[in-house]
Amino acid sequence: MKKNKLLKSLTNHNLNKKGNIPLEEVIFVLLNIMFFSMLFVFVYNTSHGVFLSEKLYAKKIALAIDSAKPGTQISVDISELYGIAQENEFDISDSFYFKDNQVNVKLSKEDGYSYNYFTNYQVESVISFPEEDQAILNIKVRPND
């Protein structure tokens, strides 16, 4: 007898007298689905998208500038970024921006990724295309006037 009452109370616990699921539980489930789907989209975009490439190259370029001496010419192969920019219909010549000891790499119409470097040098950059699908970023490091 006790077993039947316990089983009956467990099965009817989440149902009201009409046999409907309470509105609070429906809202809770929908909010959980929305939260986890947004989390999944964020993780997918940051691990497979433009963001990771922007971040990697911004840090790589900032590290190269920090380790350079004035008068140094740095060449970075950006062929991978050139392909990504073409996929996003973005001009690669607008992808690199150097100002206030900060390098900004942008491969789409969104904000891009910025990373600071410590040296106080004047930085100039030019992109060259030695072959059809190859792009090279040439960075000239000069002393700040």
N, CA, C and O of each residue as an XYZ file, in Angstrom:
580
protein
N       0.811     -1.195      0.000
C       0.000      0.000      0.000
C       0.860      1.267      0.000
O       0.598      2.200     -0.760
N       1.886      1.296      0.854
C       2.768      2.459      0.917
C       3.513      2.643     -0.401
O       3.753      3.767     -0.841
N       3.875      1.525     -1.024
C       4.612      1.588     -2.282
C       3.764      2.218     -3.376
O       4.271      3.025     -4.155
N       2.497      1.872     -3.452
C       1.593      2.447     -4.460
C       1.384      3.943     -4.246
O       1.348      4.707     -5.211
N       1.245      4.370     -2.990
C       1.067      5.793     -2.701
C       2.313      6.577     -3.100
O       2.218      7.668     -3.663
N       3.489      6.007     -2.802
C       4.736      6.672     -3.143
C       4.895      6.786     -4.655
O       5.268      7.842     -5.165
N       4.615      5.712     -5.364
C       4.714      5.717     -6.823
C       3.724      6.699     -7.432
O       4.057      7.426     -8.367
N       2.509      6.718     -6.901
C       1.484      7.626     -7.404
C       1.854      9.085     -7.140
O       1.617      9.944     -7.989
N       2.429      9.371     -5.981
C       2.802     10.744     -5.662
C       3.998     11.203     -6.515
O       4.086     12.377     -6.876
N       4.911     10.282     -6.836
C       6.046     10.638     -7.677
C       5.619     10.916     -9.113
O       6.123     11.853     -9.734
N       4.715     10.132     -9.642
C       4.286     10.326    -11.022
C       3.377     11.536    -11.174
O       3.364     12.148    -12.242
N       2.633     11.897    -10.172
C       1.714     13.034    -10.257
C       2.289     14.309     -9.655
O       1.610     15.334     -9.592
N       3.519     14.245     -9.222
C       4.126     15.404     -8.563
C       4.197     16.626     -9.479
O       3.896     17.738     -9.044
N       4.586     16.436    -10.730
C       4.758     17.564    -11.651
C       3.492     17.901    -12.425
O       3.505     18.835    -13.228
N       2.435     17.197    -12.219
C       1.188     17.457    -12.936
C       0.162     18.043    -11.983
O       0.068     17.623    -10.830
N      -0.606     19.011    -12.460
C      -1.682     19.501    -11.622
C      -2.906     18.590    -11.803
O      -2.803     17.553    -12.459
N      -4.016     18.947    -11.255
C      -5.170     18.048    -11.245
C      -5.733     17.755    -12.629
O      -6.368     16.718    -12.821
N      -5.517     18.637    -13.593
C      -6.035     18.416    -14.936
C      -5.085     17.574    -15.779
O      -5.460     17.146    -16.871
N      -3.871     17.326    -15.307
C      -2.896     16.555    -16.065
C      -2.020     17.421    -16.952
O      -1.353     16.898    -17.845
N      -2.001     18.731    -16.734
C      -1.183     19.654    -17.517
C       0.134     19.942    -16.811
O       0.230     19.852    -15.587
N       1.119     20.280    -17.579
C       2.410     20.654    -17.015
C       2.328     22.117    -16.606
O       1.859     22.943    -17.388
N       2.775     22.460    -15.393
C       2.698     23.856    -14.936
C       3.515     24.799    -15.821
O       4.551     24.408    -16.358
N       3.056     26.013    -15.968
C       3.669     27.024    -16.810
C       5.102     27.342    -16.377
O       5.961     27.596    -17.222
N       5.364     27.331    -15.069
C       6.705     27.634    -14.570
C       7.733     26.648    -15.111
O       8.847     27.043    -15.455
N       7.376     25.386    -15.190
C       8.313     24.374    -15.674
C       8.537     24.493    -17.177
O       9.644     24.239    -17.653
N       7.524     24.869    -17.921
C       7.680     25.090    -19.359
C       8.635     26.261    -19.602
O       9.518     26.182    -20.457
N       8.456     27.330    -18.858
C       9.333     28.489    -18.993
C      10.765     28.125    -18.614
O      11.706     28.540    -19.290
N      10.939     27.360    -17.546
C      12.260     26.931    -17.108
C      12.963     26.112    -18.193
O      14.144     26.333    -18.462
N      12.263     25.187    -18.806
C      12.849     24.355    -19.857
C      13.210     25.204    -21.074
O      14.290     25.037    -21.642
N      12.323     26.111    -21.481
C      12.607     26.974    -22.632
C      13.810     27.884    -22.383
O      14.631     28.088    -23.277
N      13.912     28.424    -21.187
C      15.061     29.261    -20.866
C      16.357     28.458    -20.879
O      17.387     28.955    -21.333
N      16.319     27.240    -20.393
C      17.507     26.379    -20.439
C      17.914     26.058    -21.873
O      19.101     26.059    -22.197
N      16.954     25.788    -22.715
C      17.245     25.498    -24.121
C      17.872     26.716    -24.784
O      18.844     26.583    -25.527
N      17.325     27.907    -24.525
C      17.882     29.128    -25.098
C      19.304     29.381    -24.600
O      20.184     29.734    -25.385
N      19.528     29.201    -23.305
C      20.850     29.443    -22.734
C      21.894     28.504    -23.340
O      22.962     28.955    -23.756
N      21.599     27.223    -23.392
C      22.579     26.277    -23.906
C      22.787     26.413    -25.415
O      23.884     26.147    -25.908
N      21.765     26.819    -26.149
C      21.967     27.038    -27.579
C      22.840     28.272    -27.809
O      23.682     28.258    -28.708
N      22.667     29.331    -27.030
C      23.525     30.507    -27.146
C      24.959     30.170    -26.745
O      25.904     30.653    -27.370
N      25.129     29.361    -25.728
C      26.455     28.922    -25.307
C      27.129     28.116    -26.409
O      28.315     28.302    -26.678
N      26.387     27.231    -27.040
C      26.925     26.423    -28.132
C      27.351     27.305    -29.305
O      28.425     27.097    -29.869
N      26.536     28.274    -29.676
C      26.867     29.177    -30.790
C      28.124     29.980    -30.466
O      28.982     30.155    -31.331
N      28.245     30.469    -29.238
C      29.426     31.231    -28.840
C      30.687     30.373    -28.915
O      31.700     30.811    -29.460
N      30.634     29.173    -28.381
C      31.805     28.290    -28.406
C      32.172     27.933    -29.841
O      33.354     27.905    -30.185
N      31.196     27.664    -30.667
C      31.470     27.321    -32.068
C      32.127     28.491    -32.798
O      33.108     28.301    -33.517
N      31.595     29.692    -32.619
C      32.143     30.869    -33.309
C      33.553     31.200    -32.854
O      34.392     31.569    -33.676
N      33.830     31.076    -31.571
C      35.154     31.431    -31.081
C      36.192     30.370    -31.404
O      37.382     30.681    -31.457
N      35.788     29.150    -31.615
C      36.777     28.113    -31.898
C      36.961     27.859    -33.392
O      38.013     27.361    -33.792
N      35.989     28.178    -34.217
C      36.077     27.891    -35.645
C      36.034     29.126    -36.530
O      36.194     29.021    -37.746
N      35.826     30.255    -35.955
C      35.576     31.422    -36.778
C      36.758     32.338    -36.940
O      37.909     31.979    -36.690
N      36.436     33.509    -37.360
C      37.387     34.560    -37.647
C      38.088     35.013    -36.364
O      39.259     35.393    -36.393
N      37.382     34.973    -35.263
C      37.897     35.476    -33.989
C      39.233     34.845    -33.613
O      40.153     35.548    -33.197
N      39.347     33.544    -33.754
C      40.567     32.846    -33.370
C      41.748     33.273    -34.239
O      42.852     33.463    -33.729
N      41.528     33.424    -35.534
C      42.611     33.856    -36.439
C      43.027     35.293    -36.150
O      44.218     35.607    -36.157
N      42.056     36.170    -35.896
C      42.379     37.559    -35.567
C      43.218     37.626    -34.293
O      44.216     38.343    -34.230
N      42.807     36.882    -33.300
C      43.511     36.877    -32.020
C      44.933     36.335    -32.175
O      45.876     36.917    -31.640
N      45.093     35.240    -32.892
C      46.398     34.614    -33.079
C      47.372     35.554    -33.789
O      48.504     35.732    -33.339
N      46.940     36.148    -34.881
C      47.833     37.018    -35.646
C      48.099     38.343    -34.941
O      49.198     38.884    -35.065
N      47.134     38.881    -34.210
C      47.370     40.121    -33.463
C      48.451     39.895    -32.412
O      49.335     40.736    -32.248
N      48.393     38.791    -31.710
C      49.401     38.496    -30.695
C      50.755     38.205    -31.334
O      51.793     38.629    -30.826
N      50.739     37.482    -32.446
C      51.985     37.152    -33.142
C      52.689     38.428    -33.638
O      53.904     38.558    -33.491
N      51.944     39.348    -34.212
C      52.515     40.594    -34.719
C      52.998     41.472    -33.567
O      54.072     42.068    -33.658
N      52.222     41.561    -32.484
C      52.627     42.362    -31.324
C      53.914     41.816    -30.712
O      54.781     42.594    -30.315
N      54.051     40.512    -30.629
C      55.265     39.903    -30.094
C      56.462     40.202    -30.998
O      57.560     40.463    -30.507
N      56.253     40.163    -32.314
C      57.341     40.478    -33.252
C      57.762     41.940    -33.123
O      58.954     42.241    -33.186
N      56.813     42.848    -32.945
C      57.140     44.267    -32.782
C      57.890     44.493    -31.469
O      58.857     45.254    -31.429
N      57.446     43.836    -30.396
C      58.114     43.980    -29.106
C      59.561     43.495    -29.138
O      60.417     44.055    -28.453
N      59.833     42.475    -29.918
C      61.195     41.930    -29.956
C      62.071     42.610    -31.014
O      63.257     42.298    -31.121
N      61.510     43.522    -31.787
C      62.260     44.194    -32.855
C      62.995     45.417    -32.328
O      62.612     46.014    -31.322
N      64.046     45.767    -33.028
C      64.786     47.003    -32.749
C      64.407     48.019    -33.830
O      63.968     47.632    -34.913
N      64.570     49.306    -33.546
C      64.246     50.315    -34.566
C      65.027     50.065    -35.858
O      66.216     49.749    -35.830
N      64.341     50.212    -36.976
C      64.938     49.972    -38.281
C      64.701     48.560    -38.799
O      65.122     48.231    -39.908
N      64.048     47.740    -38.027
C      63.791     46.354    -38.416
C      62.631     46.270    -39.391
O      61.641     46.990    -39.266
N      62.767     45.385    -40.357
C      61.690     45.078    -41.301
C      61.186     43.680    -40.944
O      61.971     42.731    -40.924
N      59.891     43.539    -40.662
C      59.283     42.257    -40.295
C      58.348     41.846    -41.422
O      57.544     42.648    -41.896
N      58.456     40.591    -41.848
C      57.554     40.051    -42.876
C      56.767     38.896    -42.270
O      57.343     37.965    -41.706
N      55.450     38.965    -42.393
C      54.566     37.933    -41.847
C      53.705     37.403    -42.985
O      53.053     38.169    -43.693
N      53.711     36.080    -43.152
C      52.870     35.451    -44.175
C      51.427     35.460    -43.682
O      51.107     34.816    -42.684
N      50.560     36.185    -44.375
C      49.151     36.304    -43.975
C      48.228     35.687    -45.026
O      47.089     36.122    -45.194
N      48.724     34.676    -45.725
C      47.920     34.042    -46.775
C      46.632     33.451    -46.216
O      45.582     33.520    -46.854
N      46.717     32.866    -45.014
C      45.519     32.305    -44.373
C      44.487     33.400    -44.104
O      43.294     33.211    -44.338
N      44.957     34.541    -43.611
C      44.052     35.657    -43.332
C      43.475     36.246    -44.612
O      42.332     36.702    -44.637
N      44.272     36.233    -45.668
C      43.804     36.724    -46.966
C      42.621     35.894    -47.456
O      41.645     36.440    -47.970
N      42.711     34.563    -47.295
C      41.605     33.681    -47.677
C      40.357     33.920    -46.844
O      39.245     33.927    -47.372
N      40.541     34.116    -45.539
C      39.400     34.378    -44.652
C      38.745     35.712    -44.999
O      37.519     35.816    -45.021
N      39.554     36.725    -45.269
C      39.006     38.042    -45.626
C      38.232     37.968    -46.942
O      37.192     38.611    -47.088
N      38.735     37.188    -47.897
C      38.014     37.033    -49.167
C      36.675     36.330    -48.954
O      35.678     36.701    -49.573
N      36.642     35.320    -48.086
C      35.380     34.631    -47.784
C      34.362     35.594    -47.182
O      33.166     35.485    -47.454
N      34.834     36.539    -46.363
C      33.943     37.510    -45.712
C      33.721     38.767    -46.550
O      33.098     39.724    -46.090
N      34.241     38.760    -47.802
C      34.122     39.900    -48.695
C      34.647     41.180    -48.040
O      34.005     42.230    -48.072
N      35.838     41.055    -47.444
C      36.475     42.172    -46.743
C      37.824     42.432    -47.384
O      38.552     41.494    -47.710
N      38.162     43.700    -47.565
C      39.419     44.082    -48.196
C      40.577     43.878    -47.218
O      40.588     44.458    -46.133
N      41.541     43.060    -47.603
C      42.667     42.725    -46.721
C      43.517     43.953    -46.410
O      44.193     43.980    -45.382
N      43.502     44.963    -47.267
C      44.309     46.162    -46.998
C      43.776     46.963    -45.810
O      44.497     47.791    -45.253
N      42.530     46.726    -45.417
C      41.950     47.385    -44.242
C      42.022     46.515    -42.989
O      41.415     46.850    -41.972
N      42.747     45.417    -43.049
C      42.739     44.434    -41.961
C      43.695     44.745    -40.820
O      43.493     44.269    -39.703
N      44.733     45.536    -41.079
C      45.746     45.775    -40.054
C      45.832     47.259    -39.743
O      45.945     48.091    -40.643
N      45.776     47.579    -38.451
C      45.767     48.950    -38.008
C      46.690     49.066    -36.798
O      46.540     48.324    -35.828
N      47.639     49.991    -36.853
C      48.604     50.203    -35.775
C      48.452     51.623    -35.246
O      48.636     52.590    -35.985
N      48.114     51.746    -33.961
C      47.985     53.075    -33.354
C      48.064     52.938    -31.835
O      47.531     51.990    -31.259
N      48.726     53.884    -31.203
C      48.834     53.945    -29.740
C      49.334     52.626    -29.132
O      48.749     52.106    -28.182
N      50.412     52.105    -29.693
C      51.012     50.849    -29.222
C      50.011     49.695    -29.215
O      50.000     48.872    -28.300
N      49.199     49.650    -30.217
C      48.184     48.605    -30.322
C      48.069     48.154    -31.774
O      48.034     48.967    -32.697
N      48.012     46.833    -31.949
C      47.781     46.277    -33.272
C      46.343     45.763    -33.310
O      45.892     45.078    -32.391
N      45.638     46.101    -34.375
C      44.261     45.661    -34.546
C      44.186     44.844    -35.831
O      44.561     45.318    -36.903
N      43.696     43.606    -35.710
C      43.517     42.726    -36.865
C      42.024     42.537    -37.059
O      41.305     42.139    -36.143
N      41.575     42.830    -38.265
C      40.141     42.802    -38.573
C      39.948     42.073    -39.897
O      40.511     42.472    -40.916
N      39.146     40.996    -39.884
C      38.943     40.183    -41.085
C      37.499     40.165    -41.568
O      37.164     39.453    -42.514
N      36.659     40.939    -40.927
C      35.260     41.026    -41.334
C      34.759     42.422    -40.992
O      35.529     43.261    -40.523
N      33.508     42.670    -41.217
C      32.946     43.992    -40.953
C      32.738     44.249    -39.462
O      32.358     45.353    -39.071
N      32.985     43.239    -38.629
C      32.861     43.403    -37.182
C      34.109     44.097    -36.622
O      34.952     44.557    -37.392
N      34.235     44.178    -35.311
C      35.268     44.971    -34.658
C      36.691     44.477    -34.861
O      37.596     45.305    -34.969
N      36.934     43.200    -34.919
C      38.290     42.687    -34.990
C      38.848     42.452    -33.601
O      38.118     42.484    -32.610
N      40.154     42.213    -33.539
C      40.809     41.931    -32.261
C      42.006     42.854    -32.107
O      42.820     42.977    -33.023
N      42.118     43.499    -30.964
C      43.222     44.414    -30.682
C      44.112     43.831    -29.592
O      43.641     43.180    -28.659
N      45.424     44.084    -29.736
C      46.379     43.609    -28.745
C      47.475     44.652    -28.601
O      47.976     45.174    -29.596
N      47.845     44.953    -27.368
C      48.851     45.984    -27.089
C      50.259     45.408    -27.189
O      50.495     44.244    -26.866
N      51.193     46.250    -27.645
C      52.608     45.922    -27.557
C      53.278     46.994    -26.697
O      52.778     48.114    -26.588
N      54.402     46.645    -26.094
C      55.000     47.488    -25.063
C      55.946     48.556    -25.607
O      56.063     49.632    -25.019
N      56.606     48.279    -26.697
C      57.590     49.227    -27.211
C      56.902     50.456    -27.784
O      55.785     50.384    -28.295
N      57.589     51.578    -27.688
C      57.025     52.834    -28.153
C      57.643     53.197    -29.509
O      58.344     54.202    -29.629
N      57.377     52.378    -30.517
C      57.921     52.577    -31.851
C      56.833     53.058    -32.797
O      55.643     52.847    -32.565
N      57.265     53.705    -33.858
C      56.359     54.056    -34.942
C      56.329     52.846    -35.881
O      57.380     52.358    -36.296
N      55.146     52.370    -36.211
C      54.997     51.160    -37.015
C      54.250     51.493    -38.298
O      53.182     52.105    -38.274
N      54.831     51.078    -39.417
C      54.189     51.243    -40.724
C      54.052     49.870    -41.348
O      54.914     49.009    -41.169
N      52.976     49.666    -42.077
C      52.774     48.353    -42.690
C      52.281     48.481    -44.125
O      51.558     49.411    -44.480
N      52.697     47.517    -44.932
C      52.283     47.422    -46.329
C      52.047     45.945    -46.620
O      52.807     45.088    -46.168
N      50.996     45.651    -47.373
C      50.718     44.268    -47.764
C      51.148     44.085    -49.203
O      50.809     44.882    -50.078
N      51.905     43.015    -49.436
C      52.335     42.698    -50.800
C      51.783     41.334    -51.199
O      51.488     40.492    -50.351
N      51.653     41.138    -52.502
C      51.097     39.902    -53.050
C      52.094     39.315    -54.052
O      51.971     39.561    -55.252
N      53.089     38.534    -53.575
C      54.100     38.006    -54.492
C      53.552     36.974    -55.478
O      54.038     36.880    -56.605
N      52.560     36.208    -55.072
C      51.923     35.221    -55.947
C      50.414     35.377    -55.829
O      49.921     36.194    -55.050
N      49.685     34.585    -56.611
C      48.234     34.763    -56.715
C      47.509     34.646    -55.369
O      46.781     35.567    -54.998
N      47.681     33.563    -54.637
C      46.970     33.365    -53.368
C      47.873     33.556    -52.162
O      47.615     32.992    -51.099
N      48.912     34.332    -52.311
C      49.846     34.560    -51.220
C      49.842     36.044    -50.864
O      49.829     36.913    -51.737
N      49.851     36.309    -49.564
C      49.891     37.687    -49.082
C      50.938     37.795    -47.975
O      51.025     36.933    -47.100
N      51.720     38.855    -48.025
C      52.768     39.098    -47.038
C      52.540     40.472    -46.417
O      52.364     41.462    -47.127
N      52.545     40.525    -45.088
C      52.457     41.798    -44.372
C      53.883     42.234    -44.046
O      54.594     41.551    -43.309
N      54.293     43.364    -44.593
C      55.624     43.922    -44.345
C      55.479     45.057    -43.340
O      54.784     46.043    -43.587
N      56.150     44.899    -42.204
C      56.057     45.874    -41.121
C      57.421     46.537    -40.953
O      58.439     45.854    -40.839
N      57.437     47.843    -40.939
C      58.653     48.619    -40.736
C      58.580     49.258    -39.351
O      57.641     49.994    -39.049
N      59.581     48.970    -38.506
C      59.621     49.496    -37.141
C      60.633     50.640    -37.108
O      61.802     50.461    -37.448
N      60.164     51.814    -36.694
C      61.023     53.005    -36.628
C      60.957     53.592    -35.228
O      59.979     53.389    -34.508
N      61.998     54.319    -34.842
C      61.926     54.982    -33.527
C      60.853     56.076    -33.548
O      60.631     56.726    -34.569
N      60.215     56.259    -32.437
C      59.166     57.266    -32.337
C      59.799     58.647    -32.273
O      60.735     58.870    -31.505
N      59.298     59.561    -33.067
C      59.872     60.916    -33.137
C      59.551     61.748    -31.933
O      59.965     62.905    -31.853
